[in-house]
């Protein structure tokens, strides 16, 4: 529809954010003529391009003219992985229904789940600005012969009888490699990418809807706005840290269709531990707190993209023509571990437990008390995540993120003594400032990570940095050994620099008192058990038994 342009005078105008912000098109739309702005996929609404559009219609700040259209946003995933809050644009959730309710009420198809240990090592995959895995690194970690082989064998074992499987891959290279592996097993697998021509794409979608082939692979094409109700299997061949992306991928198979009883979701990387149930969290990180950076988009020429698409077709076809049914001895025979869930309710029960913070964050957070985590920077500034205590009011049970800045020392004002050191402040820190509040722990962590990445040096706060594996310094050992017995001194061979940094953080932020309270509680419990044993022993001595007396 690139040859069609809106006049700005129609009763209803449908536009993408990218097109309406292109050139001077926005000037055609007089805000006074509009009564409603309806935003689909509204979890994107905090992005700068969306905010620019809303600002034009007077929907960010009160309009000077007093007139502004109503704003309505709709989304199946009304939260953001990076924790940026949506409340700058949306101030009230008027209706929400999560996936479990919609399955129960028969609005969506039932789902069964299988998680598969793919053995792909994603521990060294870098983090993208969005907070999810960096695509290039992730592709190199999962797009290899062994992982692709395990993926296809898992599908053959669990879902070969399914009629319409959609596969989510990492990038174009992963699409090519996994398609070739499917075809090498004799499976008619085809793919659609952003470079697939319109007529080829339309033909393949029609064939897939009509169940003329069983497996359709893609990367980033069918995560949003896709309506293919006959999909009865979703194969998650790409790991993700994003709950939104996970729910969007699973959602492709949850449309109702008369010929399917349920949709089988096969997760190759156990990514379902991030959770399927979504709760609206509109009060996350303020976009104004972030360092604004321009997006850098590297565009390939259209001819080059067409040539690469043809090459992908050729590479995928070669595997099928060379060896459609290779003998089992040519394939790696690693055992595959499955975990099946008979219903979405079993899945939720299995994934509702608390995750350790470093399982969901790449940063060096330290637990310093029962409900408090700290991330400190080299400058002395630090972030705190505070979880609700057992006595908290359920109506106010937010997980809060606080930012505390160190006050720089005041310089001496006497001109007669310029050599004197700066005078310390009475309190070395400013008042803590709340930067996020979320209903879920993971949302709060992602908001805190996004803020920390914009304020603190990455090499200091990431827990996978090489320096953390080096031996502890003499200064660290001297500080830590002040709290240890003479016969239990730490040495550089016993503790790394990263572990020492974490221990020092614990001590400085109150973990010593926390552990002392735990130890006191343990001692109290020990005394109670000793008293119980004494009472039991007295009662045994008082009991008269028939038989020989104890000597």
HELIX and SHEET records of a PDB file:
HELIX    1   1 UNK A   17  UNK A   20  1                                   4    
HELIX    2   2 UNK A   25  UNK A   28  5                                   4    
HELIX    3   3 UNK A   31  UNK A   33  5                                   3    
HELIX    4   4 UNK A   42  UNK A   44  5                                   3    
HELIX    5   5 UNK A   48  UNK A   56  1                                   9    
HELIX    6   6 UNK A   99  UNK A  104  1                                   6    
HELIX    7   7 UNK A  135  UNK A  142  1                                   8    
HELIX    8   8 UNK A  145  UNK A  159  1                                  15    
HELIX    9   9 UNK A  172  UNK A  184  1                                  13    
HELIX   10  10 UNK A  198  UNK A  209  1                                  12    
HELIX   11  11 UNK A  243  UNK A  251  1                                   9    
HELIX   12  12 UNK A  271  UNK A  274  5                                   4    
HELIX   13  13 UNK A  287  UNK A  289  5                                   3    
HELIX   14  14 UNK A  302  UNK A  322  1                                  21    
HELIX   15  15 UNK A  328  UNK A  330  5                                   3    
HELIX   16  16 UNK A  344  UNK A  351  1                                   8    
HELIX   17  17 UNK A  357  UNK A  359  5                                   3    
HELIX   18  18 UNK A  394  UNK A  396  5                                   3    
HELIX   19  19 UNK A  415  UNK A  417  5                                   3    
HELIX   20  20 UNK A  441  UNK A  455  1                                  15    
HELIX   21  21 UNK A  458  UNK A  461  1                                   4    
HELIX   22  22 UNK A  466  UNK A  469  5                                   4    
HELIX   23  23 UNK A  474  UNK A  481  1                                   8    
HELIX   24  24 UNK A  486  UNK A  488  5                                   3    
HELIX   25  25 UNK A  497  UNK A  508  1                                  12    
HELIX   26  26 UNK A  511  UNK A  542  1                                  32    
SHEET    1   A 2 UNK A  36  UNK A  40  0                                        
SHEET    2   A 2 UNK A  70  UNK A  74  1                                        
SHEET    1   B 7 UNK A 189  UNK A 191  0                                        
SHEET    2   B 7 UNK A 215  UNK A 218  1                                        
SHEET    3   B 7 UNK A 165  UNK A 168  1                                        
SHEET    4   B 7 UNK A 233  UNK A 236  1                                        
SHEET    5   B 7 UNK A 262  UNK A 267  1                                        
SHEET    6   B 7 UNK A 110  UNK A 116  1                                        
SHEET    7   B 7 UNK A 338  UNK A 341 -1                                        
SHEET    1   C 5 UNK A 366  UNK A 369  0                                        
SHEET    2   C 5 UNK A 372  UNK A 376 -1                                        
SHEET    3   C 5 UNK A 382  UNK A 386 -1                                        
SHEET    4   C 5 UNK A 399  UNK A 404 -1                                        
SHEET    5   C 5 UNK A 433  UNK A 438 -1                                        
END                                                                             
